[in-house]
Structures are given as structure tokens and as C-alpha cells.
Amino acid sequence: TAVEVALYYVDMNFNVMVTVLIVLSAIKFMFVVGFFMHLRFDSRVFSVLFFGGLLLALAIFTVAIATLNANIV
């Protein structure tokens, strides 16, 4: 989180900053799910279902944004 906040104050292209912030937040999400939700110690089936659902939600979000012809990045 500190890296994400510090990155906000670095002078760079907006599209690059948004892309880097999205990647950093995805990495942070994986750490939180893996350690605090103890998904790392559970069966692989739970991990596949959880991350598969996440990828499906991201894909649907991307298609919806593209369909609406919105420019978010």
C-alpha cells in the first residue's frame, strides 16, 4: 500500500501509472487472499475456484466497458 501511495506522487504518464497501480493491487490481493484468508494452506480446488471467479469477473467487466465504448485507461 505504501508503494502504491508513493507511486501516486511520482510524475509519470497517467496510463502507465494506472497500469502499474492495477498490477500492484492485483499482487496485493493475491497476498491478502493467500495469507489472511488461509487459502494458501487449503486445497488447490478452493484456490482455483476463487481465482477463476475473479478472472471471470474481470473478463465480464472488461467486455462491459468495451461494449459501452468507455475509455478507462
Secondary structure by P-SEA (a helix, b strand, c coil): caaaaaaaaccccaaaaaaaaaaaaaaaaaaaaacccccccccaaaaaaaaaaaaaaaaaaaaaaaaaccccc
